[in-house]
Amino acid sequence: MSQSKREQVVSHLRYIRQELREMHQGVLDDGLLPEPGEIRGVMAQMEALLELLEGKGKSKVKADEAESY
């Protein structure tokens, strides 16, 4: 994985971790569940991270499939 892509992944993970910590703290302090929009936002960040990670993996898989034919 290139250094810049690695830095992007680390940045995404830090953001997601912070958002989840804030949601968890809200549940502990207030006993309230997070707003659906907050959850969707974190899920969107996780999907973006997955796409970033799979970007290289998908092209490698396609290249491997092409070589097998």
Biopython code that builds the backbone (N, CA, C, O; Angstrom):
import numpy as np
from Bio.PDB.StructureBuilder import StructureBuilder

atoms = [
    (1, "MET", "N", (0.863, -1.174, 0.000)),
    (1, "MET", "CA", (0.000, 0.000, 0.000)),
    (1, "MET", "C", (0.907, 1.234, 0.000)),
    (1, "MET", "O", (1.866, 1.309, 0.769)),
    (2, "SER", "N", (0.599, 2.184, -0.857)),
    (2, "SER", "CA", (1.422, 3.387, -0.924)),
    (2, "SER", "C", (1.275, 4.205, 0.363)),
    (2, "SER", "O", (0.287, 4.087, 1.087)),
    (3, "GLN", "N", (2.275, 5.023, 0.619)),
    (3, "GLN", "CA", (2.287, 5.806, 1.856)),
    (3, "GLN", "C", (1.092, 6.752, 1.930)),
    (3, "GLN", "O", (0.479, 6.889, 2.988)),
    (4, "SER", "N", (0.754, 7.411, 0.809)),
    (4, "SER", "CA", (-0.372, 8.351, 0.841)),
    (4, "SER", "C", (-1.688, 7.627, 1.082)),
    (4, "SER", "O", (-2.547, 8.130, 1.806)),
    (5, "LYS", "N", (-1.856, 6.449, 0.481)),
    (5, "LYS", "CA", (-3.083, 5.689, 0.704)),
    (5, "LYS", "C", (-3.135, 5.224, 2.159)),
    (5, "LYS", "O", (-4.196, 5.229, 2.784)),
    (6, "ARG", "N", (-1.995, 4.828, 2.681)),
    (6, "ARG", "CA", (-1.929, 4.408, 4.084)),
    (6, "ARG", "C", (-2.318, 5.561, 5.002)),
    (6, "ARG", "O", (-3.048, 5.365, 5.974)),
    (7, "GLU", "N", (-1.833, 6.762, 4.695)),
    (7, "GLU", "CA", (-2.180, 7.941, 5.496)),
    (7, "GLU", "C", (-3.674, 8.238, 5.417)),
    (7, "GLU", "O", (-4.281, 8.638, 6.410)),
    (8, "GLN", "N", (-4.269, 8.044, 4.240)),
    (8, "GLN", "CA", (-5.710, 8.252, 4.094)),
    (8, "GLN", "C", (-6.481, 7.251, 4.952)),
    (8, "GLN", "O", (-7.454, 7.612, 5.613)),
    (9, "VAL", "N", (-6.044, 6.000, 4.938)),
    (9, "VAL", "CA", (-6.713, 4.967, 5.729)),
    (9, "VAL", "C", (-6.613, 5.302, 7.214)),
    (9, "VAL", "O", (-7.602, 5.210, 7.942)),
    (10, "VAL", "N", (-5.425, 5.688, 7.661)),
    (10, "VAL", "CA", (-5.235, 6.039, 9.069)),
    (10, "VAL", "C", (-6.128, 7.219, 9.441)),
    (10, "VAL", "O", (-6.739, 7.224, 10.509)),
    (11, "SER", "N", (-6.206, 8.207, 8.573)),
    (11, "SER", "CA", (-7.043, 9.373, 8.838)),
    (11, "SER", "C", (-8.516, 8.979, 8.949)),
    (11, "SER", "O", (-9.212, 9.419, 9.863)),
    (12, "HIS", "N", (-8.987, 8.151, 8.020)),
    (12, "HIS", "CA", (-10.374, 7.679, 8.060)),
    (12, "HIS", "C", (-10.635, 6.913, 9.355)),
    (12, "HIS", "O", (-11.655, 7.124, 10.011)),
    (13, "LEU", "N", (-9.720, 6.032, 9.717)),
    (13, "LEU", "CA", (-9.920, 5.234, 10.927)),
    (13, "LEU", "C", (-9.952, 6.104, 12.181)),
    (13, "LEU", "O", (-10.747, 5.856, 13.087)),
    (14, "ARG", "N", (-9.106, 7.106, 12.236)),
    (14, "ARG", "CA", (-9.116, 8.017, 13.397)),
    (14, "ARG", "C", (-10.441, 8.756, 13.491)),
    (14, "ARG", "O", (-11.008, 8.891, 14.575)),
    (15, "TYR", "N", (-10.935, 9.233, 12.354)),
    (15, "TYR", "CA", (-12.206, 9.951, 12.342)),
    (15, "TYR", "C", (-13.342, 9.035, 12.794)),
    (15, "TYR", "O", (-14.161, 9.421, 13.628)),
    (16, "ILE", "N", (-13.388, 7.837, 12.249)),
    (16, "ILE", "CA", (-14.450, 6.888, 12.598)),
    (16, "ILE", "C", (-14.370, 6.541, 14.081)),
    (16, "ILE", "O", (-15.392, 6.497, 14.766)),
    (17, "ARG", "N", (-13.169, 6.297, 14.574)),
    (17, "ARG", "CA", (-12.994, 5.959, 15.985)),
    (17, "ARG", "C", (-13.489, 7.092, 16.881)),
    (17, "ARG", "O", (-14.154, 6.844, 17.887)),
    (18, "GLN", "N", (-13.170, 8.325, 16.522)),
    (18, "GLN", "CA", (-13.610, 9.471, 17.322)),
    (18, "GLN", "C", (-15.137, 9.599, 17.310)),
    (18, "GLN", "O", (-15.758, 9.835, 18.346)),
    (19, "GLU", "N", (-15.724, 9.441, 16.138)),
    (19, "GLU", "CA", (-17.186, 9.521, 16.046)),
    (19, "GLU", "C", (-17.847, 8.438, 16.894)),
    (19, "GLU", "O", (-18.822, 8.708, 17.595)),
    (20, "LEU", "N", (-17.325, 7.226, 16.834)),
    (20, "LEU", "CA", (-17.897, 6.135, 17.625)),
    (20, "LEU", "C", (-17.700, 6.359, 19.115)),
    (20, "LEU", "O", (-18.579, 6.029, 19.911)),
    (21, "ARG", "N", (-16.566, 6.913, 19.501)),
    (21, "ARG", "CA", (-16.355, 7.234, 20.921)),
    (21, "ARG", "C", (-17.367, 8.251, 21.406)),
    (21, "ARG", "O", (-17.913, 8.117, 22.501)),
    (22, "GLU", "N", (-17.622, 9.272, 20.593)),
    (22, "GLU", "CA", (-18.597, 10.298, 20.980)),
    (22, "GLU", "C", (-19.996, 9.694, 21.110)),
    (22, "GLU", "O", (-20.733, 10.019, 22.040)),
    (23, "MET", "N", (-20.358, 8.811, 20.171)),
    (23, "MET", "CA", (-21.665, 8.154, 20.255)),
    (23, "MET", "C", (-21.750, 7.297, 21.509)),
    (23, "MET", "O", (-22.756, 7.324, 22.217)),
    (24, "HIS", "N", (-20.714, 6.549, 21.780)),
    (24, "HIS", "CA", (-20.685, 5.678, 22.958)),
    (24, "HIS", "C", (-20.785, 6.496, 24.244)),
    (24, "HIS", "O", (-21.509, 6.126, 25.168)),
    (25, "GLN", "N", (-20.064, 7.595, 24.295)),
    (25, "GLN", "CA", (-20.107, 8.445, 25.483)),
    (25, "GLN", "C", (-21.508, 9.012, 25.677)),
    (25, "GLN", "O", (-21.984, 9.123, 26.807)),
    (26, "GLY", "N", (-22.161, 9.366, 24.594)),
    (26, "GLY", "CA", (-23.534, 9.853, 24.686)),
    (26, "GLY", "C", (-24.484, 8.803, 25.231)),
    (26, "GLY", "O", (-25.380, 9.113, 26.016)),
    (27, "VAL", "N", (-24.287, 7.567, 24.816)),
    (27, "VAL", "CA", (-25.119, 6.476, 25.329)),
    (27, "VAL", "C", (-24.861, 6.281, 26.816)),
    (27, "VAL", "O", (-25.800, 6.112, 27.594)),
    (28, "LEU", "N", (-23.589, 6.304, 27.213)),
    (28, "LEU", "CA", (-23.264, 6.109, 28.632)),
    (28, "LEU", "C", (-23.763, 7.256, 29.490)),
    (28, "LEU", "O", (-24.332, 7.024, 30.556)),
    (29, "ASP", "N", (-23.563, 8.490, 29.046)),
    (29, "ASP", "CA", (-23.924, 9.661, 29.848)),
    (29, "ASP", "C", (-25.424, 9.887, 29.912)),
    (29, "ASP", "O", (-25.980, 10.112, 30.987)),
    (30, "ASP", "N", (-26.075, 9.828, 28.762)),
    (30, "ASP", "CA", (-27.488, 10.206, 28.672)),
    (30, "ASP", "C", (-28.431, 9.022, 28.512)),
    (30, "ASP", "O", (-29.638, 9.150, 28.716)),
    (31, "GLY", "N", (-27.879, 7.870, 28.147)),
    (31, "GLY", "CA", (-28.741, 6.714, 27.892)),
    (31, "GLY", "C", (-29.531, 6.843, 26.605)),
    (31, "GLY", "O", (-30.494, 6.109, 26.383)),
    (32, "LEU", "N", (-29.120, 7.781, 25.752)),
    (32, "LEU", "CA", (-29.824, 8.008, 24.490)),
    (32, "LEU", "C", (-29.049, 7.415, 23.324)),
    (32, "LEU", "O", (-27.821, 7.484, 23.276)),
    (33, "LEU", "N", (-29.774, 6.842, 22.399)),
    (33, "LEU", "CA", (-29.142, 6.325, 21.196)),
    (33, "LEU", "C", (-28.810, 7.479, 20.254)),
    (33, "LEU", "O", (-29.492, 8.504, 20.269)),
    (34, "PRO", "N", (-27.776, 7.325, 19.442)),
    (34, "PRO", "CA", (-27.422, 8.394, 18.501)),
    (34, "PRO", "C", (-28.514, 8.594, 17.449)),
    (34, "PRO", "O", (-29.319, 7.702, 17.180)),
    (35, "GLU", "N", (-28.515, 9.778, 16.870)),
    (35, "GLU", "CA", (-29.464, 10.083, 15.795)),
    (35, "GLU", "C", (-29.159, 9.203, 14.586)),
    (35, "GLU", "O", (-27.998, 8.878, 14.335)),
    (36, "PRO", "N", (-30.182, 8.818, 13.839)),
    (36, "PRO", "CA", (-29.942, 7.994, 12.644)),
    (36, "PRO", "C", (-28.962, 8.641, 11.662)),
    (36, "PRO", "O", (-28.181, 7.941, 11.017)),
    (37, "GLY", "N", (-28.998, 9.959, 11.545)),
    (37, "GLY", "CA", (-28.080, 10.649, 10.635)),
    (37, "GLY", "C", (-26.631, 10.502, 11.057)),
    (37, "GLY", "O", (-25.739, 10.416, 10.212)),
    (38, "GLU", "N", (-26.392, 10.472, 12.363)),
    (38, "GLU", "CA", (-25.033, 10.278, 12.862)),
    (38, "GLU", "C", (-24.532, 8.886, 12.491)),
    (38, "GLU", "O", (-23.392, 8.715, 12.059)),
    (39, "ILE", "N", (-25.396, 7.906, 12.666)),
    (39, "ILE", "CA", (-25.022, 6.530, 12.347)),
    (39, "ILE", "C", (-24.776, 6.391, 10.850)),
    (39, "ILE", "O", (-23.810, 5.752, 10.431)),
    (40, "ARG", "N", (-25.650, 6.990, 10.044)),
    (40, "ARG", "CA", (-25.456, 6.931, 8.584)),
    (40, "ARG", "C", (-24.147, 7.598, 8.176)),
    (40, "ARG", "O", (-23.475, 7.137, 7.253)),
    (41, "GLY", "N", (-23.786, 8.675, 8.857)),
    (41, "GLY", "CA", (-22.537, 9.364, 8.550)),
    (41, "GLY", "C", (-21.319, 8.488, 8.812)),
    (41, "GLY", "O", (-20.394, 8.441, 8.001)),
    (42, "VAL", "N", (-21.324, 7.799, 9.940)),
    (42, "VAL", "CA", (-20.207, 6.906, 10.262)),
    (42, "VAL", "C", (-20.189, 5.725, 9.294)),
    (42, "VAL", "O", (-19.122, 5.292, 8.860)),
    (43, "MET", "N", (-21.362, 5.211, 8.958)),
    (43, "MET", "CA", (-21.420, 4.111, 7.994)),
    (43, "MET", "C", (-20.880, 4.551, 6.636)),
    (43, "MET", "O", (-20.193, 3.780, 5.965)),
    (44, "ALA", "N", (-21.180, 5.768, 6.228)),
    (44, "ALA", "CA", (-20.674, 6.282, 4.956)),
    (44, "ALA", "C", (-19.151, 6.392, 4.993)),
    (44, "ALA", "O", (-18.483, 6.091, 4.004)),
    (45, "GLN", "N", (-18.601, 6.822, 6.129)),
    (45, "GLN", "CA", (-17.147, 6.878, 6.276)),
    (45, "GLN", "C", (-16.535, 5.488, 6.194)),
    (45, "GLN", "O", (-15.484, 5.305, 5.579)),
    (46, "MET", "N", (-17.182, 4.514, 6.807)),
    (46, "MET", "CA", (-16.676, 3.147, 6.755)),
    (46, "MET", "C", (-16.732, 2.601, 5.327)),
    (46, "MET", "O", (-15.816, 1.900, 4.896)),
    (47, "GLU", "N", (-17.796, 2.917, 4.594)),
    (47, "GLU", "CA", (-17.896, 2.485, 3.201)),
    (47, "GLU", "C", (-16.827, 3.133, 2.341)),
    (47, "GLU", "O", (-16.257, 2.486, 1.463)),
    (48, "ALA", "N", (-16.550, 4.413, 2.589)),
    (48, "ALA", "CA", (-15.497, 5.102, 1.843)),
    (48, "ALA", "C", (-14.142, 4.463, 2.124)),
    (48, "ALA", "O", (-13.322, 4.315, 1.218)),
    (49, "LEU", "N", (-13.912, 4.094, 3.353)),
    (49, "LEU", "CA", (-12.662, 3.429, 3.714)),
    (49, "LEU", "C", (-12.564, 2.068, 3.027)),
    (49, "LEU", "O", (-11.508, 1.706, 2.508)),
    (50, "LEU", "N", (-13.640, 1.334, 3.025)),
    (50, "LEU", "CA", (-13.656, 0.033, 2.366)),
    (50, "LEU", "C", (-13.376, 0.167, 0.875)),
    (50, "LEU", "O", (-12.610, -0.615, 0.311)),
    (51, "GLU", "N", (-13.995, 1.158, 0.236)),
    (51, "GLU", "CA", (-13.752, 1.385, -1.192)),
    (51, "GLU", "C", (-12.295, 1.748, -1.439)),
    (51, "GLU", "O", (-11.702, 1.298, -2.420)),
    (52, "LEU", "N", (-11.719, 2.548, -0.570)),
    (52, "LEU", "CA", (-10.314, 2.922, -0.701)),
    (52, "LEU", "C", (-9.430, 1.686, -0.599)),
    (52, "LEU", "O", (-8.484, 1.527, -1.371)),
    (53, "LEU", "N", (-9.736, 0.816, 0.351)),
    (53, "LEU", "CA", (-8.946, -0.387, 0.533)),
    (53, "LEU", "C", (-9.151, -1.385, -0.596)),
    (53, "LEU", "O", (-8.199, -2.033, -1.030)),
    (54, "GLU", "N", (-10.386, -1.516, -1.076)),
    (54, "GLU", "CA", (-10.675, -2.481, -2.126)),
    (54, "GLU", "C", (-10.223, -2.002, -3.500)),
    (54, "GLU", "O", (-10.088, -2.805, -4.423)),
    (55, "GLY", "N", (-9.993, -0.723, -3.640)),
    (55, "GLY", "CA", (-9.586, -0.187, -4.935)),
    (55, "GLY", "C", (-8.397, -0.913, -5.515)),
    (55, "GLY", "O", (-8.406, -1.284, -6.688)),
    (56, "LYS", "N", (-7.378, -1.119, -4.711)),
    (56, "LYS", "CA", (-6.187, -1.825, -5.159)),
    (56, "LYS", "C", (-6.469, -3.316, -5.270)),
    (56, "LYS", "O", (-6.030, -3.967, -6.218)),
    (57, "GLY", "N", (-7.194, -3.848, -4.313)),
    (57, "GLY", "CA", (-7.484, -5.279, -4.298)),
    (57, "GLY", "C", (-8.314, -5.724, -5.492)),
    (57, "GLY", "O", (-8.075, -6.800, -6.040)),
    (58, "LYS", "N", (-9.284, -4.915, -5.903)),
    (58, "LYS", "CA", (-10.125, -5.279, -7.030)),
    (58, "LYS", "C", (-9.315, -5.360, -8.311)),
    (58, "LYS", "O", (-9.488, -6.300, -9.087)),
    (59, "SER", "N", (-8.435, -4.395, -8.550)),
    (59, "SER", "CA", (-7.648, -4.411, -9.776)),
    (59, "SER", "C", (-6.678, -5.584, -9.772)),
    (59, "SER", "O", (-6.397, -6.155, -10.825)),
    (60, "LYS", "N", (-6.166, -5.950, -8.605)),
    (60, "LYS", "CA", (-5.260, -7.090, -8.510)),
    (60, "LYS", "C", (-6.013, -8.378, -8.806)),
    (60, "LYS", "O", (-5.496, -9.253, -9.501)),
    (61, "VAL", "N", (-7.229, -8.503, -8.286)),
    (61, "VAL", "CA", (-8.029, -9.691, -8.538)),
    (61, "VAL", "C", (-8.333, -9.793, -10.025)),
    (61, "VAL", "O", (-8.228, -10.877, -10.599)),
    (62, "LYS", "N", (-8.705, -8.691, -10.658)),
    (62, "LYS", "CA", (-9.012, -8.706, -12.083)),
    (62, "LYS", "C", (-7.780, -9.089, -12.898)),
    (62, "LYS", "O", (-7.882, -9.836, -13.871)),
    (63, "ALA", "N", (-6.628, -8.580, -12.503)),
    (63, "ALA", "CA", (-5.392, -8.905, -13.204)),
    (63, "ALA", "C", (-5.064, -10.382, -13.045)),
    (63, "ALA", "O", (-4.616, -11.024, -13.995)),
    (64, "ASP", "N", (-5.282, -10.927, -11.853)),
    (64, "ASP", "CA", (-5.029, -12.341, -11.609)),
    (64, "ASP", "C", (-5.971, -13.211, -12.424)),
    (64, "ASP", "O", (-5.569, -14.257, -12.932)),
    (65, "GLU", "N", (-7.229, -12.781, -12.552)),
    (65, "GLU", "CA", (-8.201, -13.543, -13.339)),
    (65, "GLU", "C", (-7.812, -13.533, -14.816)),
    (65, "GLU", "O", (-7.937, -14.551, -15.497)),
    (66, "ALA", "N", (-7.347, -12.402, -15.308)),
    (66, "ALA", "CA", (-6.961, -12.283, -16.708)),
    (66, "ALA", "C", (-5.763, -13.179, -17.007)),
    (66, "ALA", "O", (-5.680, -13.753, -18.093)),
    (67, "GLU", "N", (-4.838, -13.306, -16.062)),
    (67, "GLU", "CA", (-3.671, -14.148, -16.261)),
    (67, "GLU", "C", (-4.034, -15.611, -16.291)),
    (67, "GLU", "O", (-3.348, -16.401, -16.939)),
    (68, "SER", "N", (-5.103, -15.996, -15.601)),
    (68, "SER", "CA", (-5.462, -17.409, -15.536)),
    (68, "SER", "C", (-6.124, -17.886, -16.817)),
    (68, "SER", "O", (-6.230, -19.094, -17.031)),
    (69, "TYR", "N", (-6.578, -16.971, -17.684)),
    (69, "TYR", "CA", (-7.237, -17.375, -18.930)),
    (69, "TYR", "C", (-6.267, -17.571, -19.995)),
    (69, "TYR", "O", (-6.642, -17.913, -21.117)),
]
sb = StructureBuilder()
sb.init_structure("model")
sb.init_model(0)
sb.init_chain("A")
sb.init_seg("    ")
for serial, (resi, resn, name, xyz) in enumerate(atoms, 1):
    if name == "N":
        sb.init_residue(resn, " ", resi, " ")
    sb.init_atom(name, np.array(xyz, "f"), 0.0, 1.0, " ", f" {name:<3s}", serial, name[0])
structure = sb.get_structure()
